[in-house]
Amino acid sequence: MKHYAGLDVSLKETSICIVDETGSICREMKVPTHPEDLARVLQDPTWRLARIGLEAGPLSQWLFSGLAQAGLPVICIETRHTKAFLKAQVNKTDRNDARGIAQMMRVNLFRPVHVKTLTSQHRRALLTARKLLQEKAIAIENDIRGLLRNFGLKVGVIGPVGFDTRIRELVDDMPELAEIAVSLLAARQTLREELSSLHRKVLAIVKDDGTCRRLMTVPSVGPVVALAFTSTIDVPARFRNSKAVGAALGLTPVLKESGESRRIGCVSLCGDGMMRTLLYEAAQVMLTRVKKWSWPKAWAMNIAKRGSLRKAIVALARRLAVIRHRIWSDGTEFRWSRDHATACV
């Protein structure tokens, strides 16, 4: 008889529920959240495990890799779908959630999630750290502007390079305020230096990656966008066609249909938020800053004429994702003329 297991993961302990083919509960327990402890329980010869359900989360990649290396049939399942299934339960507990996940695996009612390779995980961690330092540095700069504004000191439009000098000039005649500003500027300087260090690492990775260099042939695509796209998609073959990339990144409209009512809403916003933001920014740069015309830009401008610039940017962001996936899959480069373009969108 086959058995199915459901894992409800928390930071310290993981609830395990094992059921048989009829849905009867065979065993329930809690073990420390570690791949070795989980594998020790699940590798018991008493159980003939056909599927082990693990909900996607912060620890799922670590646990999935450990269980997969142990030879267990673990599957990482989609969070939204799991939440909707478990919502039918009256009482939400770790024990009940593990039971629900086990039943999902038994009846094959789940959506698997792709677990990224270790290389993509490392690249994503680098991009996340870079973004964090950038946000903190900008936050300190904005706080300094706000503090000085209370004293009638206006910083004005100034870039990151001349920001330190400008602030010191403004507080030169105010010793008490200068002491505060110097401390904030020192913290900002440290953040900027570490940000530059991480950015150099990004540039070094992109320089040695042929896929990233091909993606950068698309206008408005720089090293950060190219590296983020490869680390997010990870394996291009997991998409049956390039058009599916737009939906996976939450850039396609949501359809709500019931009876005679049929309404197309805003984009779904599912998937990776960082990648979606970078795609939107790249599309905005192409429409507003890139002077050279290309067939995606002309296509988006026609949408802007019929609708709005915002809709055109979202549509172009989706199309850029599709184009990059096709470039990656075919091993080609971006073609400025549509007559000779190889990207099928």
Secondary structure as the mmCIF struct_conf table of DSSP 4:
data_model
#
loop_
_struct_conf.conf_type_id
_struct_conf.id
_struct_conf.beg_label_comp_id
_struct_conf.beg_label_asym_id
_struct_conf.beg_label_seq_id
_struct_conf.end_label_comp_id
_struct_conf.end_label_asym_id
_struct_conf.end_label_seq_id
STRN STRN1 HIS A 3 VAL A 9
BEND BEND1 LEU A 11 LYS A 12
STRN STRN2 GLU A 13 ASP A 20
TURN_TY1_P TURN_TY1_P1 GLU A 21 THR A 22
STRN STRN3 ILE A 25 PRO A 32
BEND BEND2 THR A 33 HIS A 34
HELX_RH_AL_P HELX_RH_AL_P1 PRO A 35 LEU A 42
TURN_TY1_P TURN_TY1_P2 GLN A 43 GLN A 43
TURN_TY1_P TURN_TY1_P3 PRO A 45 THR A 46
STRN STRN4 LEU A 49 GLU A 55
BEND BEND3 GLY A 57 GLY A 57
TURN_TY1_P TURN_TY1_P4 PRO A 58 LEU A 59
HELX_RH_AL_P HELX_RH_AL_P2 SER A 60 GLN A 69
TURN_TY1_P TURN_TY1_P5 ALA A 70 GLY A 71
STRN STRN5 VAL A 74 ILE A 77
HELX_RH_AL_P HELX_RH_AL_P3 THR A 79 LEU A 86
TURN_TY1_P TURN_TY1_P6 LYS A 87 ALA A 88
BEND BEND4 GLN A 89 ASN A 91
HELX_RH_AL_P HELX_RH_AL_P4 ASP A 94 ARG A 106
TURN_TY1_P TURN_TY1_P7 VAL A 107 ASN A 108
STRN STRN6 PRO A 112 PRO A 112
HELX_LH_PP_P HELX_LH_PP_P1 HIS A 114 THR A 117
HELX_RH_AL_P HELX_RH_AL_P5 LEU A 118 ARG A 149
TURN_TY1_P TURN_TY1_P8 ASN A 150 GLY A 152
BEND BEND5 VAL A 157 VAL A 157
HELX_RH_AL_P HELX_RH_AL_P6 PRO A 160 LEU A 170
TURN_TY1_P TURN_TY1_P9 VAL A 171 ASP A 173
HELX_RH_AL_P HELX_RH_AL_P7 PRO A 175 LYS A 207
TURN_TY1_P TURN_TY1_P10 ASP A 208 ASP A 208
HELX_RH_AL_P HELX_RH_AL_P8 GLY A 210 LEU A 215
TURN_TY1_P TURN_TY1_P11 MET A 216 THR A 217
BEND BEND6 VAL A 218 VAL A 218
TURN_TY1_P TURN_TY1_P12 PRO A 219 SER A 220
HELX_RH_AL_P HELX_RH_AL_P9 PRO A 223 ILE A 233
HELX_RH_3T_P HELX_RH_3T_P1 PRO A 236 ARG A 238
BEND BEND7 PHE A 239 ASN A 241
TURN_TY1_P TURN_TY1_P13 SER A 242 SER A 242
HELX_RH_AL_P HELX_RH_AL_P10 LYS A 243 ALA A 248
TURN_TY1_P TURN_TY1_P14 LEU A 249 GLY A 250
BEND BEND8 THR A 252 THR A 252
STRN STRN7 PRO A 253 SER A 258
TURN_TY1_P TURN_TY1_P15 GLY A 259 GLU A 260
STRN STRN8 SER A 261 VAL A 267
BEND BEND9 GLY A 271 GLY A 271
HELX_RH_AL_P HELX_RH_AL_P11 GLY A 273 THR A 288
TURN_TY1_P TURN_TY1_P16 ARG A 289 ARG A 289
BEND BEND10 LYS A 292 LYS A 292
HELX_RH_AL_P HELX_RH_AL_P12 TRP A 295 ARG A 306
BEND BEND11 GLY A 307 GLY A 307
HELX_RH_AL_P HELX_RH_AL_P13 LEU A 309 ASP A 330
TURN_TY1_P TURN_TY1_P17 GLY A 331 GLY A 331
BEND BEND12 TRP A 336 SER A 337
HELX_RH_3T_P HELX_RH_3T_P2 ARG A 338 HIS A 340
#
